[in-house]
Structure formats: structure tokens, C-alpha cells
Amino acid sequence: MTAVKTLGQFIIEKQADFPYAKGELSRLLRDIGIAAKIVNREVNKAGLVDILGDAGTTNVQGEGQKKLDVYANEQFIAALRSGGECCVVASEENDECIYIESEISKNAKYIVAIDPLDGSSNIDVNVAIGTIFSIYRRQSLDGKPLISDVLQKGSEQVAAGYVIYGSSTMLVYTTGKGVNGFTLDPSIGEFCLSHPNMRIPKEGKIYSINEGNYVHFPQGVKDYIKYCQEEDINSGRPYTSRYIGSMVADIHRNLIKGGIFLYPVSSAYPKGKLRLVYECNPMAFILEQAGGIAIDGSNRILDIVPDHLHQRSAIFLGSENMVNKLMEFLSGSNLMTYKADSAISAP
Ligand SMILES: O=P(O)(O)OC[C@H]1O[C@](O)(COP(=O)(O)O)[C@@H](O)[C@@H]1O
């Protein structure tokens, strides 16, 4: 009988990987884990309590906020405020950054960017939704943190993760030393290590894209979708189309089974729909750490320097061979290829 390893135990154990660590990041990850459990409790009973439906407010993106969006946002911000390790929260649900100037947080050195509830179109219909978080170390030395502390490029992340509220609730995260997944055991109220050292298969048979926008996609994306749908026994095509409409759920499935997730630019979203700072960057860091690739069509997502908090980006991420095949269609020739865990290399 192997003993379960809880998230708390694992975090403390892994602290040894960072010789100079004083436990601040560990405590911050603990705080996020606690808030995730509280949100999970409301998600699980969403149909029973008055937490479904619209909150009657809109966020900075002009999107209608769901009650659960607002609730999750409040829970994560409260946990980050009371934990004392976070000095700035950048949330999808708040126009501006939240600077935490309380006594216990005055020396806090971490910035948290968060999408408190991802997949809001699925909240009211009991389909898997998630939370996405990204952690940076502040660069400015003292005084009030600067916006430049928040707008760091994704490769500067010290940790990133997501929570998926699905048939079971899982927390998956990386601190730059691989990816590990923990399943919430409601009977003991603990996230328990269930998916150690997650790796995305180099090859996959699943493509995830909202084909309802097909007519608005760039030609290279249309050609790649056609390639996925063509019959070819050797490469196992046609591939399977799977699209939940919750980024966390679509990418979690592909991380386990192999696959590619695509959200390109389109006429509705000329710069892409998904937000660079608290959706694309954390998911790209996790995928790269699991052996996958994440690009915006011409750049490595983690190399993009954000210029504003709610900046949008196109994103294509998943199994190495599938993203490289997509690149052939996007660049129209085999100019560039990507090797997982390495920078762009000209052949
Ligand atoms: O409905 P669409 O246009 O396919 O968009 C779905 C995408 O938008 C999102 O719902 C955006 O996230 P939010 O719900 O946090 O706004 C992603 O989770 C998902 O991948």
C-alpha cells in the first residue's frame, strides 16, 4: 500500500530543489491550493445554490461576468491577500492590477496573474471549467511594485498551474522542474499526487479548435484542419476532433492523450481571443515543461513581451510533432521547426 502524498508534502519536499528557498513560493502555492478547494466546493454544488447565471456585471473585456466568475475571483484574491507572499494580483476579472499593501505582504516578492474561472461559457451547463495561474518574482527592488513586474515575458515565470473542476478536481503545476498533477480527495480534503511527472506524447491524434469559426481562419490553419481530416492510414489520420470550449479542459485532455489545441486569430478576434498574461503564458510554460510546444504562429509564446495586462494572442500548443506539422502550413514552407524545450532552430 503506497502512502498518498499530499500537495503540501510534495511542495515542501520539492523546496529542496531550490537551495536558497525560504518557503515563500511553497506558502504561495499552498494558498492557491486552499482557494481552489473553496471554489471547488461552490462549483460542485453550483446547481443547488444561487451561484449560476449572470452577475449582471461586465469585465474589462466587455464580457458578461458569471456569479461563479466573481465568486472565484474574490476567493483567490482573498487567499493571496491573507497569505502574505503576494504583492500584486493581475486578474482577468479586474481592469487594473491589485496592489496588496497590507503589513504582512509588504515584503512579498511574488506576482500572481490569474484567470479565476476559465471556460465561463460552460459554467451553467455543468461542463468542466478551470482556474489558471502564473507566478513571477518581482524585479523592482523596493517601494510599490511596477507594472513592468507584471508584464514580464512568460519565460520569466517561476511557477504556473491550473485547476480543472471536472469529473474529479485536479491541480496541475510546474516550477520549471517538470509537471505534476494532484487529484482532490474530497474524503480527506487534500490534493493527492496522482499524476507524477506528466509528459505530453510527442505525437497525438486529437485536434481541438472551434471549427465554427472556420471561414474566418487564416489559410494555413484551414489547410492544417483539412490535413487533420484527410484519410492516411500511416499517420493515423483522420484525427479526432475534440473541443470542450474550456481551455483548461481541452489542454488537460491533450496533455494526457497527445493532441494540439488551436485558437488562431479570426475576424472576430484579429489579435486572437485568449489572454497572453494569465491564459497563454501559464499554459505554454506547463506544456513546454511536459515536452510540448507553444507558439502564436511565428513566435514561441514564452518569448513574447506583453505590452498590456489584458493583451490577447493567437495560440497553438500541444504535441511536438503536431505543432511542427502545423508550422509547415502556417509558414507555407519548412523554414522553421521547433524542438520541445529549446529555442527556434533554423534547419
Ligand atoms: O467559445 P470560443 O470562442 O470557442 O472560446 C472558448 C475559449 O474561451 C475561453 O472560455 C476563454 O476563457 P474565459 O472563459 O476565462 O473568458 C477559453 O476557456 C476557451 O478555450
The ligand as an SDF file (V2000), in Angstrom:
LIG
                    3D

 20 20  0  0  0  0  0  0  0  0999 V2000
  -16.2690   29.9350  -27.3820 O   0  0  0  0  0  0  0  0  0  0  0  0
  -14.9430   30.0580  -28.0510 P   0  0  0  0  0  0  0  0  0  0  0  0
  -14.8180   31.3010  -28.9170 O   0  0  0  0  0  0  0  0  0  0  0  0
  -14.5240   28.8410  -28.7740 O   0  0  0  0  0  0  0  0  0  0  0  0
  -13.8780   30.3100  -26.8730 O   0  0  0  0  0  0  0  0  0  0  0  0
  -13.6150   29.3120  -25.9290 C   0  0  0  0  0  0  0  0  0  0  0  0
  -12.3820   29.7460  -25.2200 C   0  0  0  0  0  0  0  0  0  0  0  0
  -12.6640   30.9230  -24.4580 O   0  0  0  0  0  0  0  0  0  0  0  0
  -12.4750   30.6860  -23.0810 C   0  0  0  0  0  0  0  0  0  0  0  0
  -13.6780   30.3250  -22.4970 O   0  0  0  0  0  0  0  0  0  0  0  0
  -11.9440   31.9980  -22.5170 C   0  0  0  0  0  0  0  0  0  0  0  0
  -11.8340   31.9690  -21.2600 O   0  0  0  0  0  0  0  0  0  0  0  0
  -12.7920   32.7030  -20.1620 P   0  0  0  0  0  0  0  0  0  0  0  0
  -13.9480   31.8220  -20.0180 O   0  0  0  0  0  0  0  0  0  0  0  0
  -11.9080   32.7460  -18.9900 O   0  0  0  0  0  0  0  0  0  0  0  0
  -13.1430   34.0560  -20.6610 O   0  0  0  0  0  0  0  0  0  0  0  0
  -11.4810   29.5200  -23.0320 C   0  0  0  0  0  0  0  0  0  0  0  0
  -11.5710   28.7590  -21.8880 O   0  0  0  0  0  0  0  0  0  0  0  0
  -11.9000   28.6860  -24.2420 C   0  0  0  0  0  0  0  0  0  0  0  0
  -10.8380   27.9350  -24.7640 O   0  0  0  0  0  0  0  0  0  0  0  0
  1  2  2  0
  2  3  1  0
  2  4  1  0
  2  5  1  0
  5  6  1  0
  6  7  1  0
  7  8  1  0
  7 19  1  0
  8  9  1  0
  9 10  1  0
  9 11  1  0
  9 17  1  0
 11 12  1  0
 12 13  1  0
 13 14  2  0
 13 15  1  0
 13 16  1  0
 17 18  1  0
 17 19  1  0
 19 20  1  0
M  END
$$$$
